[in-house]
Amino acid sequence: MLFIFDMGGVVTTTFSMDSMYKSLKMDSKEFMEICKTGNNIFSEYTKGTIGCAQFWAQFNERIKDRDVYPVKHDLFRLYFHPVLNKGTVEVIENLKKKHRVICGTNTIQSHWENHMERGDYAFFDQTYASNKIGEEKPDESFFKVILEAEGYKADEAFFVDDRLENVEAARRVGINAVQFESAEQLKKEWKKYF
């Protein structure tokens, strides 16, 4: 069996970017509206079609009339401080004794680098990150690319994510998927696989 774990909100705690938004004098909704004006630069950054410098250059173009212009630092990196969920890591380590366990995550270069430095992807047999494979959840193609690369059929895979829209997308592909609540929940649901 193939087990696919999301990273943020599952392996690491869901972090708050409120400090970043506060530094920009806006909330998350306004930030995303700016990102989606014209071409969606956040989606492009998540898929790896633009890099960090390009993201912030284009973001700066969109906020020229604001007093926070220009953004001079990579705020995604500056304010990103995830915490490891040790219970989930224990589940991963137990599953790896008998199964292939991988990470399937939406991420951006700034966060990818942080997770690499911390060793968060080292718990997995392989990592499929949106910024590296050019696909993002909840697009069904994200899951299809992973299944093809891994050589598994959809019904041979399990997926866990904290976001319901991603769980539903995996299910549409035929993957057994659960919305993450806790490591204890996963232990109960997947007990027979340990």
Secondary structure, 3 states (H helix, E strand, C coil): CEEEECCECCCECCCCCHHHHHHCCCCHHHHHHHHHCCCCHHHHHHCCCCCHHHHHHHHHHHCCCCCCCCCCCCHHHHCCCCCECHHHHHHHHHHCCCCEEEEEECCCHHHHHHHHHHCHHHHCCEEEEHHHHCCCCCCHHHHHHHHHHHCCCHHHEEEEECCHHHHHHHHHHCCEEEECCCHHHHHHHCHHHC
